[in-house]
Amino acid sequence: MADWNDDPFLDVLQNIEFCIVEEYRADRLLLDMDARDAVDALVRHYRSEEEQRTPPEQRLSARAQLVFDNVLRICEWRLGRIELPGDPVKRIPISELVRCLRKIQKSIQRWGKQRGNRGYLEFVSPYMP
């Protein structure tokens, strides 16, 4: 995340990562692989939609499903499809959402390799309120 400060969609990346960390804080048994599986499924989901195909059925572990559901909600908000309390959202195109999800995929992979099963989760948690 530290190298993302110049990203024009930093707020979207932070929204997504906050949702992931929120699940981690609620369940300390959550692993990077759960977050990775959820983000991978979200990429497939939105890529399918972008290509005007029916999104594939997702088969996720219970923990990955919780992450998926939490992040999906914020993604739908960022796409302007649902309203959440607070300030109005700046809508983004689905292509940018997919780009953000892919960036998080790479971060999960990188920090997991460097720090182990919870490397990404432990790295990103201190940056989230």
C-alpha positions, 0 to 999 in steps of 0.5 A, spaced: 500 500 500 505 504 501 507 505 494 500 506 492 500 514 494 500 516 487 494 512 484 488 516 482 484 510 485 487 510 492 481 511 495 478 505 492 484 501 494 483 503 501 475 502 501 477 495 499 482 493 503 478 496 509 473 491 508 478 485 508 482 488 514 475 488 517 474 481 516 481 479 519 479 483 525 473 480 526 476 473 525 484 472 527 484 465 523 483 469 517 489 467 512 491 471 506 489 465 502 482 467 504 483 474 502 486 472 495 481 467 494 475 472 495 479 477 491 480 472 485 473 471 485 471 478 485 476 479 479 472 473 475 465 476 477 467 483 475 471 481 468 465 476 466 460 482 467 465 487 463 465 482 458 457 481 458 457 474 461 454 471 466 458 471 472 461 464 474 458 461 481 463 462 486 465 456 491 469 459 497 471 457 504 466 460 509 472 465 511 473 467 504 465 468 502 465 473 508 471 477 505 467 476 498 461 479 501 464 484 504 468 487 499 462 486 494 458 491 497 463 496 497 465 494 490 457 495 488 457 502 492 463 504 488 460 502 482 454 507 484 449 501 484 447 501 492 447 507 497 451 507 503 450 512 509 455 518 508 458 522 503 456 520 496 460 516 492 465 518 486 462 512 481 468 509 477 468 504 471 468 497 472 474 497 468 478 501 474 475 497 479 478 490 476 484 494 476 484 496 483 482 488 485 488 486 481 493 491 484 490 488 491 491 481 488 499 482 487 499 485 494 496 479 497 501 475 493 507 479 494 506 480 502 504 473 503 511 471 500 515 475 504 511 474 511 507 468 511 500 466 511 498 472 514 503 477 511 498 481 507 493 482 512 499 484 518 502 488 513 495 492 511 492 492 518 496 498 521 494 502 515 486 502 516 483 505 522 
